[in-house]
Amino acid sequence: MPIWARPEPAVRRPRFTRDQIAAAALEIADAEGFEAVSMRRIAAKLGAGTMSLYRYIATKGDLIALMGDALLGETLLAEDELPADWRAAIAVVARRTRSALLAHPWALQSALGDAAAAGVELGGPNRLCRFELALLALSGAPLTSSGKLDLLALLDDFVYGHVLNAAETSARTAAAQAVGDDQQAPAEFLSEQLLSGRYPRLQALAAEPDAPRLADASRLDERFEIGLAALIDGACARLGGG
């Protein structure tokens, strides 16, 4: 039975709430990585005994479910904050999702990935609220219900893939800086390979004036917005909305 279907501890005044426990777990993961999260660490952060937390959460799977739902809570906004135009509205939902996931770069690969592998149910209240908000954003879209669901799935694919790529790039850069790797070595290797003549198209592309800009990691936001607009417009036309 998912944790959402089980009541909180039946005591007159619970010392903690599940939301507090999830918030503490997120803080630990943000500071030290998902691997550092444990009931012992959460208990220490909250000033509680480790065993006392098991009155609120029975398993690690329950904890992951709470963490995932707390993270999705950061994607929510009030219904009256959505723009009237459906394209602009669903873009806001996508941007909020991206921002929340970028703020917790460990989430997709660790917490949510582990949850899926273990069959942990992540359909908590915030996930349902996010789904409801997305459907509201698309209420004016010229799409069938099936088309709207397809568009939402495509948007999640795009946002999640974008965030995974951004997190990987950031982690690789941070790791190289931490160990003092020679940043020139990869560039020199690439130059040698291009001069070998085995990659004529790459060589021609690298010689273009805009080549450094195309690979500039600082264009992350710009690339996201370009992709988001193209996906919404293209998927709408493809799905029959025009």
C-alpha positions in Angstrom: 0.0 0.0 0.0 1.5 3.4 -1.0 2.3 5.7 1.9 -0.3 8.2 0.7 -3.0 5.7 1.5 -1.8 5.3 5.1 -2.7 7.8 7.8 -0.1 9.7 9.7 0.7 8.4 13.2 -2.5 8.4 15.3 -1.1 10.4 18.3 -2.6 13.5 19.8 0.3 15.8 18.8 2.7 14.2 16.4 6.2 15.7 16.9 6.9 15.8 13.2 5.0 15.6 9.9 5.9 13.7 6.8 6.5 17.1 5.1 9.1 18.0 7.7 10.8 14.7 7.3 10.8 15.0 3.5 12.2 18.6 3.7 15.0 17.5 6.0 15.8 14.6 3.5 15.9 17.0 0.6 18.3 19.4 2.5 20.7 16.5 3.2 20.6 15.3 -0.5 21.2 18.8 -1.8 24.2 19.3 0.5 25.8 15.9 0.3 24.1 13.9 -2.4 21.3 11.4 -2.3 23.6 8.6 -1.0 24.0 10.6 2.3 20.3 10.4 3.1 19.4 7.9 5.8 16.9 7.7 8.7 19.8 8.3 11.1 20.9 11.5 9.3 17.4 12.8 9.1 16.8 12.0 12.8 19.9 13.9 13.7 18.9 16.9 11.6 15.4 17.0 13.3 16.8 16.3 16.7 14.9 13.0 17.1 15.7 9.4 17.8 16.2 7.3 14.7 13.7 4.7 15.7 11.1 7.3 16.4 11.0 8.2 12.7 9.8 4.7 11.8 6.5 5.6 13.3 6.1 8.0 10.4 7.9 6.2 7.6 8.2 2.4 7.5 10.7 1.9 4.6 13.3 3.6 2.5 10.8 3.4 -0.4 8.3 5.5 1.6 11.0 8.0 2.2 11.9 8.2 -1.5 8.2 8.6 -2.3 7.9 11.5 0.1 11.0 13.2 -1.2 9.8 12.9 -4.8 6.5 14.3 -4.0 8.0 17.2 -2.0 10.2 18.0 -5.0 7.2 18.0 -7.3 5.5 20.4 -4.8 8.1 23.0 -5.9 6.7 22.9 -9.5 3.3 24.0 -8.4 1.8 27.5 -8.7 -1.7 29.0 -8.1 -4.2 28.5 -10.9 -4.6 32.2 -11.4 -0.9 32.6 -12.1 -1.2 30.7 -15.4 -1.3 32.9 -18.5 -4.5 32.9 -20.4 -2.9 31.6 -23.6 -2.5 27.8 -23.5 0.9 27.7 -25.1 2.3 30.2 -22.6 0.5 28.4 -19.8 2.0 25.0 -20.5 5.4 26.5 -21.0 5.2 27.9 -17.5 4.5 24.4 -16.2 7.5 23.1 -18.1 9.7 25.9 -16.8 8.7 25.3 -13.2 9.4 21.6 -13.6 12.8 22.3 -15.0 13.7 24.8 -12.3 12.7 22.4 -9.5 14.7 19.5 -11.0 17.8 21.7 -11.7 17.7 22.8 -8.0 18.0 19.1 -7.0 20.3 17.7 -9.7 20.6 14.3 -7.9 16.8 13.6 -8.2 16.3 12.2 -11.6 19.3 9.8 -11.6 19.1 8.8 -7.9 15.9 9.2 -6.0 13.4 9.0 -8.9 15.5 6.4 -10.7 15.8 4.2 -7.6 12.1 4.6 -7.0 11.2 3.4 -10.5 13.6 0.4 -10.3 12.2 -0.6 -6.9 8.6 -0.1 -8.0 8.0 2.6 -5.5 4.7 4.4 -6.0 5.3 8.1 -6.6 1.7 9.1 -7.3 1.4 11.4 -4.3 -0.7 14.5 -3.9 1.7 16.9 -5.4 2.1 14.8 -8.5 -1.7 14.8 -8.9 -1.8 18.6 -8.4 0.9 19.0 -11.0 -1.1 16.9 -13.5 -4.3 18.8 -12.7 -2.4 22.1 -13.3 -1.0 20.9 -16.6 -4.5 19.9 -17.7 -5.8 23.3 -16.8 -3.0 24.9 -18.7 -4.1 22.9 -21.8 -7.8 23.5 -21.4 -7.8 26.0 -24.3 -5.6 23.9 -26.6 -7.2 22.7 -29.8 -6.4 19.1 -29.0 -8.3 16.0 -28.1 -7.8 14.5 -24.6 -5.4 11.9 -26.2 -3.5 14.7 -27.9 -3.2 16.6 -24.6 -1.8 13.6 -22.8 0.7 12.9 -25.7 1.9 16.6 -25.5 2.3 16.3 -21.7 4.3 13.1 -22.1 6.5 14.7 -24.8 7.1 17.8 -22.6 8.2 15.6 -19.7 10.5 13.7 -22.0 12.1 16.9 -23.1 12.4 18.5 -19.7 13.8 15.4 -18.0 16.3 14.9 -20.8 17.4 18.5 -20.7 17.9 18.3 -16.9 19.8 15.1 -17.1 22.2 16.5 -19.7 22.6 19.7 -17.7 23.3 17.8 -14.4 25.8 15.5 -16.2 27.7 18.5 -17.6 27.7 20.3 -14.3 28.9 17.2 -12.4 31.7 16.5 -14.9 32.9 20.1 -14.7 32.8 20.1 -10.9 34.6 16.8 -10.7 37.4 18.0 -13.0 37.8 21.2 -11.0 37.9 19.3 -7.7 40.8 17.1 -8.7 42.6 19.8 -10.7 42.3 18.1 -14.1 44.1 19.8 -17.0 41.3 21.5 -18.8 43.5 21.8 -21.9 43.9 18.1 -22.4 40.4 17.4 -23.8 40.6 20.4 -26.2 44.0 19.2 -27.4 42.8 15.7 -28.0 39.8 17.0 -30.0 42.1 19.2 -32.1 44.3 16.3 -32.9 41.4 14.1 -33.9 39.9 16.8 -36.1 43.2 17.3 -37.9 43.5 13.6 -38.5 41.1 13.9 -41.4 38.8 11.1 -40.2 36.0 13.6 -39.3 35.6 16.0 -42.2 32.2 17.2 -41.3 33.1 17.9 -37.7 36.3 19.6 -38.9 34.3 21.9 -41.2 31.8 22.6 -38.4 34.6 23.5 -35.9 36.0 25.9 -38.4 32.8 28.0 -38.6 32.8 31.3 -36.7 29.7 30.3 -34.6 31.2 26.9 -33.5 32.3 28.0 -30.0 28.9 29.5 -29.4 27.1 26.2 -30.4 29.0 24.3 -27.6 28.7 27.1 -25.0 27.3 25.6 -21.8 26.1 29.1 -20.8 23.4 28.8 -23.5 21.5 26.3 -21.4 18.5 28.6 -20.8 18.5 29.7 -24.4 18.5 26.2 -25.8 15.8 25.2 -23.4 13.5 28.0 -24.6 14.2 27.2 -28.2 13.4 23.5 -27.7 10.4 24.2 -25.6 8.8 26.5 -28.2 9.6 24.2 -31.1 8.2 21.2 -29.2 4.9 22.9 -28.3 4.3 24.3 -31.8 5.5 21.2 -33.6 3.6 18.7 -31.4 0.4 20.7 -31.7 0.6 20.7 -35.5 1.5 17.0 -35.5 -1.3 16.1 -33.1 -3.9 17.9 -35.2 -4.3 21.1 -33.3 -2.8 23.4 -36.0 
